[in-house]
Amino acid sequence: MAANWIGSIVSIDCGEGLGVYQGRVSLVDPNCQTIALTEPFHNGKKYSMPEVTFSALNIKELKILEIPVQVDNGRVCDPQHTEPGQTVVSGPEYISSLSQNGTNKGFNKPNGTGSVPQAIPRRGSACSRHPSQATPKKNGVKNGQIKNKDDECFGDDIEEIPDTDFDFEGNLALFDKAAVFEEIDTHERRNGSRSRGTPNEKLARYRHDENIIESEPIVYRQIVVPQHGGKEYCTDSGLVVPSVSYELHKKLLAVAEKYGLTVERRLEMAGVCSSQMALTLLGGPNRLNPKNVHQRPTVALLCGPHVKGAQGISCGRHLANHEVHVILFLPNFVKMLESITNELMLFSKTGGKQVASVKDLPDTPVDLVINCLDCHENAFLRDQPWYRAVVDWANQNRAPVLSIDPPVDGFEQAIDAKWSLALGLPLPLGECAGRVYLCDIGIPKRVFQEVGIKYHSPFGSKFVIPLHST
């Protein structure tokens, strides 16, 4: 009967011209092919008229949104919100279908023998024999009004606030981590899974620059000399660097010079490496930057009239090029070595100061003293008055001392050094040499082999490395 559908809430699509209307059915006239809605909404807004009547000719599509309350086997069910697509009829067919006894093809017929349509239970309602587990979507409507986003998130009233704080410590104590991890380890060992190690085993920890892939065992003694020099050193990475005798070191330099590593090249390499070390000792970029022009470091360079002195002059030239105030002490001699003459000519172009008398050295402490006074061949120089005078000045000046290529242990050093820089391979230095460093002066590997030294470079990525006594 058509009257059975009165009270249903429907949505009527009348096309683009008239739009979409929603409302409750108040009249169904199968003869005139009309349907009337009360309290209608037009395109989502409240319509100005309390009732509107539609002709079947104007209706493009009709959807039944809610069926009125019906009695089913003595139980009262809530109105049904039908599934999309199940209650859709089009055009003039819907009026005739509403007037037929349950033969409407626009929606599913439940059992379909009676004339009264049966109400389909709402999902999750008390009448549903098999309630759906799906959660209905929120439509953002509350008390008949559309809520904005803030109201949806923060608009609900907070009625239940716990009186006591949550006991984090108590709940954390309920979880026995040791027992859980032990159970996991036991399970993995039984199933042959990857082992986490025994409980007492300390897991290996690697630095960011260490290789975790297994490789060949590390050989720490990669330099072997034909004769033990009397002392051994090791690098920061643990490589053993043995000392060599002065005679073997002298032979090594002679063979290198035969193959093209001339004295001039050796002086340049020694000067660069020693100046780099001196710049680091002076403070590096913290001291030598444009903001500290007013406090340039001062270095006193003490050189003798020999090749070791020429190495010191080369170092002073590089320091002066890096804006270090260099005071070079070199005694006057009638005849100088050619290497010293060449280095002095270059040094004179740097703006550094050269003195030949101890009286011209500064009275106040300097930042660093570089000692290049001693050598093995010219031991008689120690008896000269200028030598004793400059040694007294260095010992009275409270500046730290860097010694470049000092003599071997047993050769008395008049000036105690805080640091010593060896060339190529170290000599067996005494305690007065201080901390020992080693610099690479560019001797090829096969030159070492020719003098009977099995050699593998210990320098890695550096040209100057520290050595530690073993």
RAMO-V143511 format. One line per field, one symbol per residue. ss: DSSP state (a for helix, b for strand, c for the rest). phi: phi as a letter, one per 30 degrees, with the letter a starting at -180 (. if undefined). A space follows every 10 residues. Layout:
# RAMO-V143511
ss: ???
phi: ???
This chain:
# RAMO-V143511
ss: caaaacccbb bbbcaaaacb bbbbbbbbbc cccbbbbbbb bbccbbcccc bbbbbaaacc bbbbbbcccc bbccbbcccc cccccccbbc ccaaaaaaac cccccccccc cccccccccc cccccccccc cccccccccc bbccbbccaa aaaacccccc cccccccaaa aaacccaaaa aaaaaaaaaa accccccccc cccccccccc cccccccccc cccbcccccc cbbbcccccb bbcbcaaaaa aaaaaaaacc ccaaaaaaaa aaaaaaaaaa accaaaccca aaaaaccbbb bbbcccaaaa aaaaaaaaaa acccbbbbbb cccccccaaa aaaaaaaccc ccbbbccaaa cccccccbbb bbccccccaa aaacaaaaaa aaaaaacccc bbbbcccccc ccccccccbb bbbcccbccc aaacbbbbbc ccccaaaaaa cccbcccccc cccbbbbbbc
phi: .dddcdjdcb bccciddcic bblcdcabcd ddhbbccchd cchicdddcd bbcccddccc abbddacddb cbhicccdec cdddjdbcbb iddddddddd dicdcdbdcd cicddcdddc dddidddddb ddddddddci cbhibddddd dddcdddccc cddcdddddd ddddccdddd dddddddddd didddcjdec ddddccddcc ccddbdedcd cccbcdbddj abbbdddjdd bddbdddddd ddddddddcj dddddddddd dddddddddd ddkhddccbe dcddbddcbc ccbcdadddd dddddddddd dcicdccccb ddbdbcdddd dddddddddc jdccbbbddd dddddcdacc cbdcaddcdd dddddddddd dddddddddd cccchddddj cdcdcdcdbb cccibdcdcd dddidcbbcc cidddddddd cicdbbecdi cccbbdcbdc
